[in-house]
């Protein structure tokens, strides 16, 4: 459920993400917004990808991202800036590529917006884009580019969400704790299951 986002300057009724002078046509507001979402990407994951199966997408070679970075033409990046025609200020937007359709849109959109606005308030600097194919990166290449990775499981995402004070502020303590409690029960139930794959792979061999 790749999510396209932009902010409107209500005073001027213009796209607050647009800056014609920038290489990517991104305004400082847009850059801080992206930086905020990158900074809280791991905590966001439990809200935008809330199922056990959601994390089977986050492997190299599929449409879903694996590394926490941004780019323009790179579809393996977490946040992509779609190309727009010269001067087409209304088309400037960013695409957050982690959500899937199983998410609760009220929680997911509130959390994404809050992370971006936090980046704007903090004037968070945007790291350089990575236009290379991230699916081809090994752990050493990721470390060399100082790139974080998205959680590999729901359990990992929930640990990050619990520690993320900005996400706590976005949803409130009561809602966040109840969400985490419900999802931890779901994960614990999953951990006790023996799947068909395990039976097929191991039963006769061991």
Backbone as CSV, one residue per row, in Angstrom:
resi,resn,N_x,N_y,N_z,CA_x,CA_y,CA_z,C_x,C_y,C_z
1,UNK,0.837,-1.184,0.000,0.000,0.000,0.000,0.883,1.250,0.000
2,UNK,1.678,1.387,-1.035,2.577,2.532,-1.130,1.772,3.823,-1.003
3,UNK,2.192,4.701,-0.113,1.403,5.870,0.258,2.073,7.147,-0.234
4,UNK,1.356,7.893,-1.083,1.864,9.164,-1.613,1.431,10.292,-0.692
5,UNK,2.370,11.179,-0.384,2.112,12.232,0.605,2.615,13.581,0.118
6,UNK,1.882,14.628,0.472,2.311,16.006,0.240,1.601,16.878,1.256
7,UNK,2.153,18.035,1.536,1.532,19.003,2.434,1.177,20.261,1.653
8,UNK,0.087,20.893,2.031,-0.348,22.127,1.395,-0.131,23.295,2.341
9,UNK,0.441,24.362,1.834,0.580,25.613,2.587,-0.771,26.316,2.536
10,UNK,-1.526,26.257,3.637,-2.895,26.776,3.625,-2.954,28.275,3.399
11,UNK,-1.922,28.983,3.817,-1.919,30.432,3.612,-1.832,30.816,2.151
12,UNK,-1.106,29.989,1.387,-0.888,30.309,-0.030,-1.581,29.330,-0.965
13,UNK,-2.164,28.250,-0.397,-2.803,27.197,-1.191,-1.826,26.617,-2.217
14,UNK,-0.585,26.426,-1.798,0.442,25.873,-2.681,1.032,24.616,-2.045
15,UNK,1.725,23.827,-2.852,2.363,22.603,-2.397,3.594,22.962,-1.569
16,UNK,3.541,22.641,-0.277,4.641,23.002,0.621,5.889,22.179,0.373
17,UNK,5.780,21.118,-0.426,6.937,20.270,-0.725,7.728,20.759,-1.937
18,UNK,7.243,21.764,-2.639,7.832,22.141,-3.936,8.866,23.250,-3.791
19,UNK,9.996,23.065,-4.482,11.018,24.105,-4.612,11.683,23.926,-5.975
20,UNK,11.383,24.813,-6.882,11.870,24.683,-8.258,13.395,24.687,-8.330
21,UNK,14.065,25.362,-7.396,15.517,25.496,-7.455,16.256,24.236,-7.014
22,UNK,15.569,23.323,-6.371,16.226,22.133,-5.845,16.357,21.062,-6.926
23,UNK,17.408,20.256,-6.849,17.642,19.171,-7.821,16.454,18.218,-7.905
24,UNK,15.858,17.917,-6.756,14.704,17.003,-6.708,13.380,17.759,-6.642
25,UNK,13.444,19.085,-6.742,12.287,19.969,-6.605,11.649,19.856,-5.219
26,UNK,12.470,19.525,-4.225,11.985,19.372,-2.860,12.321,20.605,-2.033
27,UNK,11.335,21.113,-1.315,11.547,22.247,-0.420,12.222,21.780,0.869
28,UNK,12.753,22.714,1.682,13.274,22.320,2.993,12.230,21.616,3.846
29,UNK,10.965,22.035,3.752,9.885,21.369,4.491,9.799,19.899,4.094
30,UNK,9.838,19.626,2.785,9.760,18.247,2.302,10.950,17.429,2.801
31,UNK,12.123,18.012,2.781,13.319,17.283,3.203,13.270,16.945,4.687
32,UNK,12.817,17.891,5.507,12.688,17.609,6.939,11.618,16.550,7.181
33,UNK,10.540,16.602,6.398,9.455,15.631,6.527,9.969,14.213,6.229
34,UNK,10.710,14.076,5.140,11.295,12.775,4.784,12.236,12.300,5.888
35,UNK,13.078,13.232,6.372,14.047,12.875,7.416,13.335,12.365,8.670
36,UNK,12.201,12.969,8.998,11.440,12.523,10.161,10.911,11.116,9.983
37,UNK,10.408,10.805,8.811,9.892,9.453,8.571,11.020,8.428,8.533
38,UNK,12.159,8.797,7.991,13.303,7.882,8.007,13.759,7.598,9.435
39,UNK,13.789,8.664,10.263,14.263,8.518,11.638,13.371,7.586,12.455
40,UNK,12.090,7.531,12.111,11.147,6.724,12.893,10.592,5.546,12.096
41,UNK,11.295,5.170,11.042,10.808,4.114,10.160,10.627,2.788,10.884
42,UNK,11.531,2.446,11.760,11.432,1.147,12.432,10.238,1.123,13.388
43,UNK,10.009,2.204,14.114,8.848,2.272,14.979,7.551,2.311,14.197
44,UNK,7.565,2.971,13.053,6.391,3.042,12.186,5.974,1.680,11.665
45,UNK,6.935,0.798,11.476,6.666,-0.469,10.794,5.560,-1.280,11.453
46,UNK,5.542,-1.335,12.774,4.523,-2.143,13.441,3.122,-1.614,13.156
47,UNK,2.999,-0.329,12.860,1.701,0.284,12.589,1.315,0.190,11.123
48,UNK,2.285,0.297,10.236,1.964,0.277,8.799,2.062,-1.120,8.197
49,UNK,2.704,-2.047,8.924,2.830,-3.448,8.485,2.573,-4.327,9.706
50,UNK,1.304,-4.479,10.100,0.992,-4.994,11.434,0.790,-6.498,11.560
51,UNK,0.990,-7.259,10.496,0.767,-8.698,10.573,2.086,-9.467,10.552
52,UNK,2.044,-10.696,11.037,3.210,-11.579,10.943,3.663,-11.690,9.489
53,UNK,2.703,-11.886,8.587,3.039,-12.066,7.176,3.518,-10.795,6.500
54,UNK,3.275,-9.631,7.094,3.733,-8.372,6.501,5.240,-8.378,6.269
55,UNK,5.963,-9.082,7.133,7.429,-9.021,7.087,8.033,-9.986,6.086
56,UNK,7.201,-10.808,5.474,7.695,-11.641,4.384,7.872,-10.823,3.111
57,UNK,7.361,-9.583,3.113,7.601,-8.667,1.991,8.988,-8.040,2.066
58,UNK,9.480,-7.823,3.277,10.708,-7.056,3.456,11.950,-7.913,3.254
59,UNK,12.065,-8.460,2.065,13.235,-9.236,1.674,13.712,-8.722,0.321
60,UNK,15.002,-8.807,0.041,15.524,-8.264,-1.215,14.868,-8.867,-2.445
61,UNK,14.638,-8.006,-3.443,14.162,-8.476,-4.732,12.692,-8.284,-4.994
62,UNK,11.931,-7.897,-3.970,10.508,-7.654,-4.165,10.253,-6.151,-4.239
63,UNK,8.989,-5.756,-4.344,8.650,-4.335,-4.436,8.875,-3.603,-3.122
64,UNK,8.800,-4.322,-2.015,8.921,-3.675,-0.706,10.392,-3.337,-0.415
65,UNK,10.626,-2.288,0.361,12.003,-1.877,0.676,12.614,-2.740,1.772
66,UNK,13.915,-2.658,1.906,14.608,-3.338,3.008,15.486,-2.365,3.796
67,UNK,15.981,-1.317,3.166,16.890,-0.369,3.813,16.185,0.962,4.044
68,UNK,16.594,1.648,5.091,15.981,2.924,5.464,16.724,4.041,4.755
69,UNK,16.228,4.394,3.581,16.839,5.452,2.797,15.810,6.030,1.835
70,UNK,16.221,7.027,1.071,15.312,7.643,0.107,16.039,7.828,-1.216
71,UNK,15.280,8.032,-2.271,15.851,8.197,-3.604,14.754,8.692,-4.539
72,UNK,15.116,8.836,-5.815,14.109,9.231,-6.800,13.761,8.080,-7.735
73,UNK,14.719,7.577,-8.465,14.428,6.519,-9.437,14.560,5.125,-8.831
74,UNK,15.007,5.042,-7.610,15.310,3.758,-6.980,14.069,3.184,-6.291
75,UNK,13.497,2.128,-6.859,12.305,1.520,-6.270,12.620,0.586,-5.114
76,UNK,13.881,0.441,-4.764,14.221,-0.363,-3.593,14.391,0.504,-2.347
77,UNK,14.189,1.810,-2.477,14.304,2.722,-1.340,12.998,2.752,-0.546
78,UNK,13.098,3.063,0.729,11.910,3.155,1.575,11.026,4.328,1.158
79,UNK,11.648,5.455,0.868,10.903,6.640,0.429,11.405,7.042,-0.943
80,UNK,10.463,7.173,-1.869,10.801,7.542,-3.243,10.150,8.882,-3.575
81,UNK,10.851,9.679,-4.363,10.319,10.957,-4.838,9.977,10.780,-6.313
82,UNK,8.710,10.542,-6.640,8.359,10.336,-8.059,8.718,11.553,-8.908
83,UNK,9.172,11.285,-10.118,9.511,12.374,-11.030,8.259,13.172,-11.385
84,UNK,8.446,14.479,-11.549,7.352,15.357,-11.976,7.876,16.257,-13.088
85,UNK,6.980,16.719,-13.920,7.376,17.614,-14.997,7.933,18.916,-14.468
86,UNK,8.787,19.545,-15.226,9.398,20.803,-14.818,8.319,21.839,-14.523
87,UNK,8.356,22.362,-13.320,7.402,23.385,-12.935,6.048,22.862,-12.504
88,UNK,5.864,21.544,-12.493,4.580,20.971,-12.095,4.553,20.835,-10.573
89,UNK,4.407,21.962,-9.915,4.553,21.986,-8.457,3.505,21.136,-7.747
90,UNK,2.337,21.008,-8.318,1.287,20.227,-7.685,1.582,18.743,-7.661
91,UNK,2.478,18.276,-8.533,2.771,16.842,-8.627,3.897,16.404,-7.697
92,UNK,4.580,17.341,-7.049,5.679,16.973,-6.168,5.119,16.323,-4.910
93,UNK,5.589,15.101,-4.642,5.106,14.337,-3.509,6.173,13.310,-3.144
94,UNK,5.964,12.658,-2.034,6.868,11.574,-1.657,6.044,10.302,-1.505
95,UNK,6.690,9.168,-1.726,6.027,7.860,-1.669,6.674,7.017,-0.574
96,UNK,5.906,6.726,0.468,6.377,5.878,1.568,5.970,4.454,1.247
97,UNK,6.936,3.544,1.127,6.698,2.250,0.490,6.608,1.075,1.467
98,UNK,6.533,1.355,2.763,6.464,0.255,3.727,5.049,-0.235,4.028
99,UNK,4.015,0.610,3.977,2.680,0.132,4.395,2.141,-0.992,3.517
100,UNK,1.299,-1.852,4.151,0.556,-2.831,3.366,-0.933,-2.705,3.701
101,UNK,-1.813,-3.304,2.888,-3.255,-3.073,3.053,-3.857,-3.629,4.340
102,UNK,-3.090,-4.374,5.119,-3.624,-4.902,6.373,-3.614,-3.865,7.492
103,UNK,-2.974,-2.727,7.261,-2.844,-1.743,8.333,-4.170,-1.027,8.594
104,UNK,-4.316,-0.535,9.803,-5.427,0.355,10.137,-5.056,1.740,9.613
105,UNK,-5.772,2.275,8.619,-5.343,3.543,8.011,-5.349,4.713,8.980
106,UNK,-6.242,4.691,9.959,-6.283,5.796,10.919,-5.003,5.845,11.738
107,UNK,-4.548,4.693,12.194,-3.303,4.639,12.970,-2.094,4.897,12.072
108,UNK,-2.074,4.255,10.904,-0.915,4.353,10.013,-0.718,5.780,9.518
109,UNK,-1.799,6.417,9.046,-1.660,7.777,8.504,-1.330,8.780,9.606
110,UNK,-1.921,8.601,10.789,-1.596,9.496,11.903,-0.125,9.382,12.275
111,UNK,0.381,8.150,12.307,1.776,7.941,12.691,2.735,8.474,11.620
112,UNK,2.438,8.215,10.333,3.295,8.726,9.259,3.346,10.252,9.283
113,UNK,2.163,10.874,9.428,2.108,12.333,9.454,2.869,12.888,10.651
114,UNK,2.690,12.275,11.800,3.348,12.775,13.010,4.866,12.683,12.886
115,UNK,5.356,11.575,12.330,6.805,11.422,12.150,7.351,12.496,11.220
116,UNK,6.630,12.771,10.126,7.074,13.800,9.198,7.046,15.185,9.812
117,UNK,5.961,15.509,10.529,5.862,16.824,11.166,6.907,16.988,12.258
118,UNK,7.226,15.893,12.954,8.303,15.945,13.953,9.624,16.318,13.279
119,UNK,9.885,15.733,12.107,11.097,16.082,11.370,11.135,17.553,10.991
120,UNK,9.976,18.105,10.617,9.908,19.537,10.272,10.183,20.393,11.505
121,UNK,9.539,20.062,12.620,9.731,20.857,13.844,11.185,20.810,14.316
122,UNK,11.809,19.644,14.161,13.204,19.491,14.595,14.201,20.007,13.561
123,UNK,13.684,20.394,12.369,14.562,20.769,11.244,15.617,19.687,11.008
124,UNK,15.157,18.465,10.993,16.039,17.306,10.883,16.719,17.291,9.511
125,UNK,18.034,17.161,9.464,18.720,17.126,8.170,18.442,15.834,7.420
126,UNK,18.323,15.943,6.107,18.051,14.776,5.269,19.361,14.142,4.823
127,UNK,19.546,12.842,5.040,20.772,12.193,4.560,20.779,12.137,3.036
128,UNK,21.941,11.895,2.437,22.013,11.822,0.973,21.160,10.680,0.434
129,UNK,20.624,10.837,-0.782,19.863,9.741,-1.391,20.789,8.612,-1.820
130,UNK,20.229,7.428,-1.975,20.972,6.280,-2.492,20.214,5.764,-3.699
131,UNK,20.786,5.974,-4.895,20.099,5.577,-6.126,20.525,4.196,-6.617
132,UNK,21.446,3.564,-5.896,21.882,2.221,-6.288,20.831,1.176,-5.911
133,UNK,20.924,0.011,-6.529,20.000,-1.073,-6.231,20.313,-1.645,-4.848
134,UNK,19.474,-1.325,-3.880,19.726,-1.735,-2.501,19.567,-3.235,-2.301
135,UNK,18.825,-3.885,-3.193,18.652,-5.327,-3.072,19.965,-6.065,-3.289
136,UNK,20.905,-5.405,-3.969,22.195,-6.033,-4.243,23.212,-5.770,-3.126
137,UNK,22.829,-4.969,-2.127,23.752,-4.630,-1.047,23.854,-5.785,-0.053
138,UNK,25.087,-6.130,0.314,25.282,-7.069,1.407,25.393,-6.261,2.714
139,UNK,25.450,-6.914,3.875,25.527,-6.160,5.136,26.686,-5.166,5.192
140,UNK,27.819,-5.514,4.577,28.962,-4.604,4.581,28.656,-3.333,3.798
141,UNK,27.977,-3.473,2.658,27.627,-2.306,1.852,26.616,-1.425,2.586
142,UNK,25.671,-2.047,3.259,24.706,-1.269,4.044,25.416,-0.490,5.149
143,UNK,26.367,-1.143,5.813,27.106,-0.472,6.882,27.968,0.657,6.330
144,UNK,28.554,0.424,5.154,29.397,1.448,4.538,28.595,2.705,4.211
145,UNK,27.370,2.532,3.779,26.491,3.669,3.485,25.759,4.165,4.726
146,UNK,26.028,3.523,5.864,25.383,3.886,7.140,23.863,3.835,7.022
147,UNK,23.362,2.751,6.440,21.929,2.586,6.244,21.363,1.616,7.272
148,UNK,20.294,2.031,7.912,19.577,1.117,8.778,18.697,0.199,7.953
149,UNK,18.206,-0.862,8.568,17.316,-1.794,7.890,15.972,-1.843,8.606
150,UNK,14.928,-2.126,7.858,13.614,-2.278,8.453,13.575,-3.549,9.297
151,UNK,12.678,-3.626,10.272,12.568,-4.837,11.082,12.314,-6.065,10.218
152,UNK,12.825,-7.209,10.667,12.664,-8.447,9.918,11.474,-9.273,10.401
153,UNK,10.831,-8.830,11.492,9.685,-9.581,12.014,8.777,-8.620,12.769
154,UNK,7.556,-9.064,13.009,6.619,-8.265,13.794,7.143,-8.054,15.206
155,UNK,7.758,-9.067,15.793,8.297,-8.943,17.154,9.350,-7.840,17.211
156,UNK,10.230,-7.809,16.220,11.277,-6.786,16.165,10.658,-5.398,16.005
157,UNK,9.644,-5.288,15.162,8.975,-4.003,14.942,8.285,-3.513,16.209
158,UNK,7.675,-4.430,16.952,6.991,-4.045,18.196,7.981,-3.540,19.237
159,UNK,9.171,-4.142,19.302,10.193,-3.648,20.237,10.577,-2.211,19.894
160,UNK,10.719,-1.928,18.603,11.076,-0.571,18.199,9.928,0.407,18.471
161,UNK,8.703,-0.037,18.226,7.555,0.829,18.479,7.460,1.187,19.957
162,UNK,7.673,0.216,20.823,7.576,0.459,22.267,8.596,1.500,22.729
163,UNK,9.746,1.558,22.063,10.810,2.485,22.458,10.721,3.842,21.781
164,UNK,9.770,4.018,20.866,9.703,5.244,20.056,8.777,6.266,20.712
165,UNK,9.356,7.285,21.325,8.572,8.288,22.036,7.727,9.144,21.095
166,UNK,8.186,9.333,19.864,7.420,10.120,18.898,6.154,9.369,18.493
167,UNK,6.240,8.061,18.321,5.055,7.270,18.021,4.108,7.230,19.234
168,UNK,4.669,7.209,20.411,3.842,7.249,21.629,3.067,8.561,21.688
169,UNK,3.743,9.632,21.333,3.092,10.948,21.301,2.021,11.009,20.216
170,UNK,2.268,10.334,19.100,1.318,10.366,17.982,0.001,9.688,18.332
171,UNK,0.069,8.556,19.023,-1.126,7.743,19.272,-1.663,7.851,20.691
172,UNK,-0.842,8.338,21.610,-1.247,8.371,23.012,-0.876,7.074,23.705
173,UNK,-0.622,7.166,24.996,-0.117,6.021,25.757,-1.121,4.869,25.749
174,UNK,-2.394,5.154,26.020,-3.389,4.085,26.154,-3.525,3.291,24.852
175,UNK,-3.718,3.998,23.746,-3.913,3.320,22.460,-2.671,2.536,22.056
176,UNK,-1.498,3.150,22.237,-0.262,2.475,21.841,-0.043,1.196,22.648
177,UNK,-0.253,1.272,23.963,-0.027,0.098,24.798,-1.010,-1.022,24.471
178,UNK,-2.269,-0.677,24.205,-3.246,-1.714,23.862,-2.910,-2.343,22.508
179,UNK,-2.450,-1.534,21.566,-2.057,-2.059,20.259,-0.894,-3.031,20.415
180,UNK,0.134,-2.624,21.151,1.307,-3.476,21.344,0.923,-4.759,22.074
181,UNK,0.077,-4.641,23.089,-0.358,-5.822,23.848,-1.068,-6.823,22.934
182,UNK,-1.966,-6.332,22.078,-2.705,-7.222,21.176,-1.773,-7.886,20.172
183,UNK,-0.829,-7.109,19.648,0.075,-7.640,18.628,1.108,-8.594,19.228
184,UNK,1.509,-8.355,20.471,2.426,-9.292,21.120,1.730,-10.635,21.367
185,UNK,0.443,-10.614,21.695,-0.314,-11.858,21.840,-0.379,-12.595,20.508
186,UNK,-0.555,-11.837,19.438,-0.598,-12.430,18.095,0.735,-13.087,17.758
187,UNK,1.835,-12.404,18.063,3.159,-12.951,17.776,3.435,-14.209,18.598
188,UNK,3.051,-14.182,19.884,3.278,-15.343,20.748,2.482,-16.549,20.263
189,UNK,1.282,-16.306,19.764,0.486,-17.399,19.208,1.153,-17.965,17.957
190,UNK,1.673,-17.084,17.118,2.353,-17.514,15.885,3.591,-18.352,16.208
191,UNK,4.349,-17.934,17.217,5.597,-18.632,17.560,5.365,-20.091,17.954
192,UNK,4.172,-20.389,18.436,3.886,-21.750,18.890,3.401,-22.669,17.777
193,UNK,3.215,-22.103,16.593,2.677,-22.892,15.486,3.777,-23.670,14.770
194,UNK,3.450,-24.867,14.346,4.329,-25.641,13.464,3.694,-25.587,12.085
195,UNK,4.409,-25.032,11.129,3.843,-24.785,9.808,4.013,-25.986,8.888
196,UNK,3.273,-25.962,7.790,3.403,-27.004,6.779,4.790,-27.057,6.194
197,UNK,5.433,-25.899,6.056,6.803,-25.863,5.518,7.747,-26.645,6.430
198,UNK,7.615,-26.456,7.724,8.490,-27.160,8.665,8.277,-28.672,8.596
199,UNK,7.025,-29.079,8.508,6.737,-30.515,8.412,7.341,-31.110,7.153
200,UNK,7.165,-30.395,6.056,7.670,-30.898,4.772,9.188,-30.919,4.737
201,UNK,9.815,-29.899,5.313,11.275,-29.787,5.243,11.988,-30.716,6.228
202,UNK,11.395,-30.944,7.411,12.139,-31.604,8.471,11.618,-32.987,8.901
203,UNK,10.340,-33.251,8.733,9.757,-34.438,9.348,10.465,-35.727,8.956
204,UNK,10.659,-35.947,7.658,11.293,-37.180,7.209,12.801,-37.171,7.420
205,UNK,13.389,-35.971,7.358,14.860,-35.883,7.468,15.334,-36.096,8.903
206,UNK,14.512,-35.672,9.879,14.973,-35.738,11.260,14.077,-36.611,12.128
